[in-house]
């Protein structure tokens, strides 16, 4: 029997998952925290990932200790401490600030299909990582990443294309990530052995 299932996400020990939709064949690594997010089919995160307020596409590869949607503190007020919005933790007669939390949840990070987010990378709120992009280990992504682009550094900057732009456009148009499970299995050998251009020629992209 396969380890992963279309019906039940594979969630390892010690995870905290709140207000999140998990797609088919999804795996959540040990000790990870996922909140207010949507994780597409076949995507996974390794150990101790911290994902919040994120829209994650299909077939996303998220390494250990990645942080997506890292939250911010208020910078324009007299203080930026928790007591401003987690007030009930400090006083019996004070409520938390729901508007602050709603604003935080609305600032969503967008991660495309077939992406790779390297070990201990951080992606800030409201950043879009395009389909097929790669974020190098340890990178801090503060700006949008174009599809099929490899970025690295602090802050992250483009290093090179993962595929030539014309091949990237054809892969996006082919949208193999929307194929059903049986079709993926039928094409498995070609996924493994064919260069992207030859794959496109065979499958009409």
LOMI-77694 format. One record per atom (N, C-alpha, C): residue in one letter; z, x, y. Coordinates in steps of 0.001 Angstrom, whole numbers, padded with zeros to 6 digits, always signed. Atoms other than C-alpha are relative to their C-alpha. Layout:
# LOMI-77694
AZXY/...
This chain:
# LOMI-77694
X+000000+000834-001205/X+000000+000000+000000/X+000000+000873+001261/X-000042-000742-001263/X-000763+001264+003528/X+001375-000101+000649/X-001310-000015-000680/X+002279+002214+005581/X+000032-000943+001186/X+000061+000839-001188/X+001098+000257+008618/X-000630-001347-000334/X+000384+001373+000309/X+000476-003477+008733/X-000535-000719+001234/X+000488+000845-001090/X-001476-005955+010823/X+001036-001027+000425/X-000928+001105-000245/X+001420-008381+010608/X+001319+000425+000624/X-001334-000417-000433/X+004547-006337+011320/X-000043+001411+000563/X-000037-001375-000542/X+004914-003353+013677/X+000980+000871-000791/X-000873-000965+000681/X+006464-000236+012118/X+000905+000595+001072/X-000950-000425-001024/X+009570+000358+014233/X+001066+000869-000661/X-000951-000936+000591/X+011675+003411+013399/X+001412-000259+000526/X-001406+000204-000338/X+015445+003653+013703/X+000280+000360+001456/X-000534-000346-001306/X+017225+003642+017027/X-000848-000413+001179/X+000868+000423-001113/X+014525+001938+019114/X+000628-001154+000779/X-000365+001132-000847/X+015200-000405+022028/X-001291-000604+000538/X+001244+000649-000415/X+012378-002884+022603/X+000349-001312+000682/X-000353+001145-000828/X+012644-005470+025376/X-001249-000595+000619/X+001062+000714-000712/X+010150-008082+026570/X-001350+000707-000160/X+001193-000797+000277/X+007222-006311+024899/X-000816-000649-001109/X+000895+000476+001047/X+004182-007426+022903/X-000582+001206-000721/X+000516-001082+000831/X+003205-005135+020027/X-001176-000527-000814/X+001199+000421+000701/X-000291-005370+018557/X+000029+000311-001482/X+000156-000244+001432/X-001571-004921+015017/X+000004+001498-000291/X-000034-001395+000455/X-000934-001641+013159/X+000658+000934+001026/X-000715-000789-001011/X+001422-000421+015910/X+001212+000670-000640/X-001175-000723+000458/X+004115+002193+015273/X+000789+000511+001201/X-000895-000448-001072/X+007113+002949+017509/X+000961+001027-000583/X-000754-001112+000560/X+008765+006323+016886/X+001496-000081+000235/X-001464-000010-000009/X+012450+006996+016351/X+000564+000179+001407/X-000732-000139-001248/X+014724+006465+019328/X-000770-000356+001251/X+000797+000326-001191/X+011982+005196+021629/X+000546-001243+000691/X-000387+001155-000805/X+012643+002732+024422/X-001260-000571+000630/X+001199+000665-000501/X+009937+000207+025312/X+000434-001280+000694/X-000436+001171-000756/X+010399-002421+028019/X-001139-000567+000830/X+000920+000728-000884/X+008232-005039+029741/X-001423+000553-000113/X+001283-000657+000224/X+005062-003651+028187/X-000837-000770-001008/X+000948+000564+000956/X+002022-004596+026139/X-000691+001182-000679/X+000556-001136+000743/X+000915-002168+023413/X-001078-000517-000940/X+001144+000510+000720/X-002532-002703+021939/X-000058+000450-001449/X+000172-000260+001425/X-003672-002615+018314/X-000200+001492-000288/X+000147-001361+000532/X-003412+000701+016419/X+000646+001085+000870/X-000650-001008-000841/X-001518+002422+019229/X+001369+000352-000576/X-001311-000424+000482/X+001618+004395+018495/X+000634+000932+001025/X-000702-001054-000729/X+004277+006474+020167/X+000888+000742-000978/X-000853-000840+000837/X+006149+009349+018575/X+001447-000105+000492/X-001441+000082-000234/X+009898+010042+018824/X+000363+000037+001486/X-000676-000032-001299/X+011911+009298+021954/X-000961-000174+001184/X+000824+000397-001143/X+009098+007946+024080/X+000754-001037+000822/X-000647+000939-000913/X+010191+005918+027104/X-001105-000688+000791/X+001141+000717-000555/X+007628+003280+028068/X+000496-001249+000700/X-000459+001169-000750/X+008213+000705+030777/X-001108-000510+000904/X+000925+000629-000948/X+006086-001749+032722/X-001409+000569-000179/X+001272-000648+000316/X+002946-000535+030980/X-000912-000939-000780/X+001056+000659+000765/X-000302-002036+029723/X-000739+001109-000744/X+000542-001089+000807/X-001392+000228+026868/X-001082-000565-000908/X+001139+000495+000754/X-004786-000218+025250/X+000121+000271-001490/X+000057-000207+001443/X-005839+000112+021622/X-000222+001486-000315/X+000215-001365+000519/X-005778+003379+019630/X+000535+001073+000953/X-000621-001001-000871/X-003555+005140+022170/X+000950+000862-000826/X-000818-000987+000709/X-001879+008296+020847/X+001028+000551+000984/X-001042-000360-000966/X+001435+008812+022651/X+001001+000907-000700/X-000825-001005+000654/X+003350+011960+021754/X+001488-000200+000305/X-001448+000092-000177/X+007113+012498+021625/X+000409+000322+001437/X-000634-000225-001293/X+009214+012396+024789/X-000901-000332+001195/X+000840+000464-001113/X+006445+010835+026878/X+000753-001053+000798/X-000544+001062-000854/X+007533+008725+029834/X-001151-000646+000760/X+001030+000773-000709/X+005185+006022+031112/X+000701-001058+000850/X-000614+000962-000902/X+006077+003906+034112/X+001379+000421+000459/X-001309-000506-000440/X+008957+006130+035183/X+000422-000707+001281/X-000434+000837-001111/X+010999+004033+037579/X+000382+000836+001221/X-000336-000649-001267/X+011592+004884+041224/X+001273-000598+000581/X-001125+000501-000789/X+014624+004526+043469/X-000514-000362+001387/X+000421+000327-001364/X+014375+002915+046908/X+000221+001191+000935/X-000072-001174-000869/X+013689+005575+049533/X+000188-000354+001479/X-000053+000367-001426/X+013725+003605+052804/X+001344-000570+000420/X-001310+000561-000326/X+017251+002195+052577/X+001013+001125+000226/X-001013-001002-000327/X+020459+003951+053623/X+000439+000786-001232/X-000298-000667+001258/X+021205+004756+049963/X-001093-000352-001001/X+000963+000301+001062/X+019000+004939+046882/X+000702-000153-001347/X-000816+000045+001204/X+021833+004555+044347/X-000101-001352-000708/X-000018+001212+000821/X+022134+002008+041525/X+000781-001147+000628/X-000862+001092-000473/X+024815+000063+043384/X-000759-000992+000870/X+000790+000929-000801/X+022125-001447+045619/X-000560-001134-000831/X+000694+001032+000788/X+020435-003323+042764/X+000676-000304-001337/X-000822+000306+001176/X+022811-003051+039779/X+001429-000298+000460/X-001269+000198-000717/X+025613-004377+041947/X+001090-000604-000869/X-001004+000646+000856/X+027320-006478+039253/X+000751+001006-000864/X-000712-001040+000751/X+028227-003242+037458/X+001174+000574+000786/X-000989-000633-000873/X+030416-002294+040426/X+001006-000968+000608/X-000881+000985-000626/X+031909-005535+041842/X-000055-001321-000738/X-000061+001320+000627/X+033057-008824+040357/X-000743-001062+000795/X+000563+001064-000842/X+031725-010808+043316/X-001410+000309+000494/X+001360-000355-000425/X+028286-009134+043660/X-000966-000182-001169/X+001035+000183+001023/X+025113-010021+041775/X-001019+001136+000076/X+001126-000931-000030/X+022286-007718+040775/X-001095-000539+000914/X+001083+000376-000917/X+019181-007777+042977/X-001263-000310-000812/X+001145+000331+000853/X+016503-009698+041018/X-001342+000361+000631/X+001272-000322-000664/X+013799-009061+043627/X-000384+001460-000249/X+000285-001409+000253/X+014114-005317+043112/X-000587+000181-001395/X+000474-000165+001369/X+013655-005622+039350/X-001366-000646-000208/X+001322+000625+000115/X+010710-008012+039707/X-001073+000898+000622/X+000953-000922-000628/X+009001-005572+042078/X-000264+001191-000908/X+000153-001133+000909/X+009611-002733+039616/X-000888-000375-001187/X+000805+000428+001146/X+008134-004716+036703/X-001457-000214+000377/X+001370+000269-000447/X+005053-005572+038787/X-000820+001272+000188/X+000704-001275-000238/X+004181-001893+039315/X-000378+000620-001344/X+000335-000350+001374/X+002427-001478+035976/X-000929+001209-000086/X+000932-001068+000371/X+000844+001643+034543/X-001012-000574-000988/X+001079+000481+000866/X-002498+001057+032780/X-000531+001186-000810/X+000469-001066+000896/X-003422+003195+029762/X-001166-000561-000807/X+001196+000509+000647/X-006934+002790+028352/X-000002+000171-001506/X+000189-000116+001441/X-008249+002673+024789/X-000302+001455-000385/X+000305-001313+000571/X-008456+005821+022613/X+000437+001132+000936/X-000568-001014-000883/X-006260+007866+024931/X+001005+000860-000770/X-000984-000917+000599/X-004007+010830+024106/X+000904+000483+001123/X-001003-000409-000986/X-000823+011368+026098/X+000879+001053-000672/X-000643-001122+000659/X+000627+014797+025244/X+001510+000025+000163/X-001462-000121+000076/X+004227+015794+024545/X+000623+000171+001385/X-000822-000087-001221/X+006676+015216+027412/X-000796-000211+001288/X+000727+000361-001227/X+003985+014037+029830/X+000677-001196+000670/X-000526+001131-000757/X+004961+011588+032562/X-001141-000657+000769/X+000998+000765-000741/X+002759+008844+034000/X+000736-000961+000917/X-000732+000770-001003/X+003984+007232+037185/X-000478-001452+000062/X+000414+001390-000139/X+003890+003495+037967/X-001306-000139+000795/X+001236+000379-000703/X+000603+001936+039147/X-001127+001019-000185/X+001065-000948+000325/X-001452+004800+037683/X-000825-000563-001151/X+000903+000393+001076/X-004492+004035+035513/X-000549+001250-000676/X+000601-001061+000815/X-005503+006394+032705/X-001175-000634-000733/X+001197+000646+000504/X-009085+005569+031745/X-000207+000174-001494/X+000330-000074+001419/X-010516+004999+028270/X-000390+001429-000381/X+000414-001298+000530/X-010845+008166+026199/X+000586+001212+000685/X-000559-001127-000752/X-008809+010313+028598/X+001100+000707-000797/X-001052-000813+000601/X-006395+013085+027588/X+000914+000505+001109/X-001008-000530-000913/X-003165+013945+029422/X+000723+001128-000738/X-000570-001159+000688/X-001952+017441+028512/X+001525-000068-000049/X-001456-000070+000142/X+001596+018159+027370/X+000640+000460+001303/X-000761-000387-001176/X+004074+018325+030237/X-000601-000392+001328/X+000641+000382-001259/X+001677+016916+032823/X+000776-001134+000669/X-000542+001117-000772/X+002928+014631+035581/X-001163-000653+000722/X+001193+000690-000493/X+000264+012062+036404/X+000399-000939+001126/X-000327+000791-001183/X+000544+010654+039915/X-001205-000737+000563/X+001227+000639-000461/X-003102+009580+040417/X-000819-000443-001203/X+000830+000520+001080/X-005656+007675+038362/X-000777+001120-000683/X+000761-000941+000812/X-007406+009571+035565/X-001289-000682-000431/X+001293+000590+000341/X-011124+008911+035085/X-000181-000038-001516/X+000244+000057+001440/X-012354+007880+031626/X-000543+001322-000545/X+000474-001178+000742/X-012948+010703+029123/X+000178+001302+000792/X-000344-001195-000757/X-011345+013258+031446/X+001295+000578-000554/X-001224-000691+000413/X-008742+015855+030402/X+000706+000508+001247/X-000776-000445-001150/X-005988+016427+032969/X+001212+000781-000474/X-001166-000826+000323/X-003148+018950+033016/X+000676+000430+001292/X-000690-000580-001140/X-000503+020317+035346/X+000980-000938+000671/X-001006+000717-000772/X+002130+019211+037833/X-000272+000189+001484/X+000495+001266+000551/X+000793+017164+039456/X-001289+000222-000782/X+001161-000146+000879/X-001988+016574+036928/X-001300+000026+000801/X+001321-000113-000612/X-005513+017604+037914/X-001047+000079-001108/X+001052-000062+001029/X-008835+017284+036063/X-000296+001440-000407/X+000351-001308+000539/X-009620+020228+033799/X-001463+000034-000446/X+001382+000098+000448/X-012873+019120+032170/X-000233-001390-000576/X+000328+001241+000696/X-014694+016187+030585/X+000297+000147-001485/X-000144+000006+001462/X-013721+015272+027043/X-001365-000181-000667/X+001389+000183+000415/X-017309+014069+026530/X-000856+000042+001261/X+000882+000067-001170/X-020323+014458+028837/X-000034-001437+000536/X-000054+001349-000579/X-020465+011499+031260/X-000941-000996-000648/X+000933+000963+000593/X-023561+009980+029646/X+000472-000442-001390/X-000555+000374+001302/X-021892+010066+026202/X+001218-000907+000191/X-001175+000826-000290/X-018667+008665+027653/X-000410-001429+000346/X+000464+001346-000362/X-020562+005744+029190/X-000481-000769-001220/X+000502+000670+001202/X-022228+004986+025871/X+001142-000379-000944/X-001157+000338+000829/X-018915+005118+023995/X+000746-001203+000558/X-000661+001155-000619/X-017364+002705+026478/X-000814-001261-000245/X+000855+001157+000248/X-020353+000392+026094/X+000056-000435-001469/X-000101+000334+001424/X-020141+000595+022285/X+001310-000718-000306/X-001328+000640+000144/X-016424-000362+022506/X+000403-000123-001466/X-000360+000038+001420/X-015764+000579+018882/X+001450-000424-000203/X-001418+000370+000118/X-012060-000043+019558/X+000185-001506-000152/X-000075+001444+000230/X-012860-003767+019410/X-000519-000401-001380/X+000474+000335+001352/X-014309-003532+015879/X+001155-000514-000846/X-001057+000490+000877/X-012429-005368+013160/X+000385+001083-001022/X-000590-001000+000890/X-010359-003535+010551/X-000974+000415-001106/X+000943-000316+001073/X-012999-003757+007822/X-001158+000850+000502/X+001109-000796-000530/X-015756-002393+010047/X+000451+001437+000285/X-000529-001347-000197/X-013553+000556+011020/X+000048+000766-001326/X-000062-000662+001309/X-013027+001304+007328/X-001390+000397-000487/X+001364-000291+000427/X-016761+001112+006626/X-000550+001235+000717/X+000501-001118-000805/X-017442+003617+009420/X+000895+001233-000052/X-000997-001074-000015/X-014495+005902+008577/X-000615+001375-000219/X+000595-001309+000267/X-016567+008724+007085/X-000801+000504+001197/X+000776-000403-001170/X-018838+008728+010131/X+000904+000364+001172/X-000978-000401-001016/X-015850+008754+012500/X+000486+001429-000269/X-000552-001306+000361/X-014603+011811+010610/X-001002+001136+000178/X+000950-001106+000149/X-017825+013809+010367/X-001064+000104+001084/X+001115-000038-000940/X-020340+012859+013056/X+000462+000375+001405/X-000238-000169-001437/X-020356+014277+016583/X-000232-001332+000720/X+000056+001275-000711/X-020040+011540+019184/X-001428-000485+000216/X+001374+000433-000278/X-023752+011516+020051/X-000667-000525-001253/X+000578+000469+001252/X-024806+011211+016400/X+000616-001331-000428/X-000664+001275+000296/X-022233+008445+015907/X-000640-001128+000805/X+000630+000997-000860/X-023736+006573+018858/X-001398-000349-000487/X+001342+000267+000498/X-027235+006944+017465/X+000044-000890-001232/X-000089+000771+001231/X-026137+005524+014134/X+000461-001433+000262/X-000605+001324-000207/X-024187+002599+015568/X-000527-000723+001245/X+000705+000754-001034/X-026502+001632+018398/X+000587+000078+001384/X-000597-000106-001329/X-024503+002824+021366/X-000883+000717+000982/
